[in-house]
Amino acid sequence: MPPSSRSTRGLALLLACLSALGPFSIDTYLPSFPDIAQRLGATQIEVQQTLSAYLFSFAAMTLWHGAIADRFGRRRVILGALALFGVASLGCMLASSIGQLWFWRAIQGITAGAGIVISRAIVRDLYDGADAQRLMAQITMMFALAPAIAPVIGGWLQSAFGWRSVFAFLSLSTIVLLIACLHLLPETLPPEKRQSLRPAYLASTYRKVFSSPRFLFACAALALNFGGFFIYVLSSPVFLMRHLGLPETAFLWLFGPAMLGLMSGSWCSGRLAGRLAPGRTIAVGYLVMGCAASFNLALNLSLPPGLPWSVAPLFVYTLGMSLAMPNLTLFALDPFPAQRGLAASCQTFFQSGFNGVAAALIAPALWSSTLHLALGMAGLLAIGGLAALAHRRLRLLPG
């Protein structure tokens, strides 16, 4: 018997919370960057590298979460990762130097990726076709709330209690999520479908995934599309507090429109599932993103930085991004039906590895002006569009 709509929504909410843990632990502490630098005697770049340490370790470990979950089951790996993430959050809270904060942020990164990787595998364990697209869209829509509220909560905590309170909040949130998973998260991979962890098998499977042009082009499109928005997230302390002159409690000006767009696009994607072909939905998403990037460039060329015009294009861009995202994600996993967890790991590794490069190199190179950020959005989108076009041509080839 298929799950009821109520149980599907409940599962979508739980998977969205697991997927959001990683982004939530990025965005919540962004308003605290100046305070961390002052309290720990660090430079702005050194504080920025706490983000890079998180993202690179996140990328490295996501390569393994799916393979481990393919071997031991989804539920067991999720529970272990949540427990370790909670410990790492406490370590961040108690850090007395920037080096210690780098270390504990890296441990957070190692464990945070399990949620997003295994959630995607669970969707493909349970559903195919339009049903999978609908559930993925529901997860994305609910997931969008976390990045919207995370910096707002972080700003309030920073103003009231200082930067350590942000990581105390992350610790408590992780405990609540762990309890919810203990009671509500099902095991979706039966023992007879579990895969080996033998080195020869893993090497062969990773080689098969990473040598698949369809997989690589779909992943590149996802990473580059997201990068056009993510450079604003990474640059948000400079973008909001320096260029727009806003206080540390005003991060909702960036994340509110962006996440409203993400939720709206995800809702539209879910409504279009089964009505519009996946390739058509992706094409519409790129058309919307292209209009947003062009509008963003025009505004930055004609007006000085200010509200609301400096943030308005982010709503349109993330709407288009989330229209394309569910189907591109499913396209990346579809060539590997027997190794969905491992393929989801590889896709998240690709995404988070690019995010690490964006944090370490791209965002710092662009955040000196809002025009540079607009150019970065347009450039990343253009390359992502070429990757999506290449994937489409490969997917339509016979055989």
C-alpha positions, 0 to 999 in steps of 0.5 A, a space after each residue: 500500500 502506498 504511503 498516505 499524503 500525511 505520512 509522506 509529508 511527515 517523512 519529507 519534514 524529517 528528511 528536510 531537517 536532516 538535509 538542512 543540518 549542514 546548511 544550518 550549521 553554515 548560516 547560523 554563525 555567519 553574523 558572529 564572524 566579527 565577534 569571533 575574530 575579536 574574541 579569538 584574536 583572529 583575522 577576517 580571513 582566518 575566521 572565513 577559513 573556519 567555513 572552508 575547513 567545514 566545507 572541505 571536510 564535509 566534501 571528503 566525508 560525503 564520498 563515504 556516507 552513502 557507501 557506508 549506508 549502502 552496507 549498514 543501512 540508512 537509519 544506523 548511519 544517520 543516528 551515529 552521524 547525529 551523535 558525533 555532530 552534537 559532540 563537535 558542536 560542543 567542541 566549537 562552543 568551548 574552543 579557545 583559539 581559532 585553531 581549535 575552532 578550525 578543528 571542531 568545524 572540520 569534525 562538524 563537516 565530517 558528520 553533517 553530510 550524512 543527512 543530505 546524502 542519505 535523505 536522497 538515497 531514502 527518496 530513491 529507495 521508496 519512490 520513482 518518477 513523478 512521485 520521487 520528484 514530488 517528494 524531493 520538491 517537498 523536501 527542498 521546500 521545507 529545507 529552504 526554511 532553515 537557511 532563511 531562519 538560521 542567520 536570523 536566529 544566529 543574529 539574535 543569539 549573537 546580540 544577546 549572548 555572543 558567538 558561543 551561544 550559536 554553537 550551544 543552540 546547534 548542540 541542542 537542536 541536534 539532540 532534538 533531531 536525534 530523538 526524532 530520528 530514533 522514534 520516526 526514521 524508518 529503515 528503507 534498505 532491506 538487508 538483502 539489498 545491501 552492498 559490500 564495502 570490499 575495497 575492490 568493489 568500492 574502487 570499481 563502483 566509484 570509478 564507474 560513477 565518476 567516469 559517467 559523463 551523464 553523472 558528471 554533467 548533472 553534478 556540474 550543473 547542480 553545483 554551478 547553479 547553486 554556486 551563483 547563489 552561494 557566493 552571496 551566502 559566503 559573502 553575506 557578512 561583507 555584502 550586508 554589513 559593509 556594502 549595504 550598511 546593515 546590522 548583524 540582526 538584518 541577515 533576513 534581508 538576504 536569506 528571506 527573499 532567497 529562501 522564499 524563492 527556493 520554496 516557491 520554485 520547489 512548490 512549482 516543481 512538485 506541482 509540475 511533476 507528472 504534468 511537464 517533462 523533467 527536461 522541460 522543467 529544467 529548461 524553464 528553471 534556466 530561463 528564470 535564472 537567466 532573467 534573474 542574473 541579467 536583471 542583477 547585472 543591470 541593477 548593479 550597473 545602473 544603481 548603487 548598492 541598496 535595498 531592496 534592489 540589491 537582494 530582489 534578484 536573489 528571489 527570482 534566481 533561487 526560484 529558477 534554481 529550485 525548479 531545476 534542482 529536483 530533476 537534475 538531482 534525480 538525473 544524477 542518481 538514475 544511472 546507478 539504481 543498485 548503488 544509490 547511496 554511493 551515487 548520492 555520496 558522489 553527487 554531494 561530494 562534487 557539490 560540497 567540494 565546489 562549495 569549498 572552492 567557492 568559500 576559499 577562492 571565489 567568494 573572497 575574490 568577488 566580495 569587494 563589490 556588489 557588481 563583482 558578485 553579480 558578474 560571478 552569479 552570471 558566469 557560474 550560471 552560464 557554465 552550469 547551463 552548458 553542463 545541463 545542455 551537455 547532460 541533456 544531449 547525452 540523456 537523449 542519445 539512443 541506448 
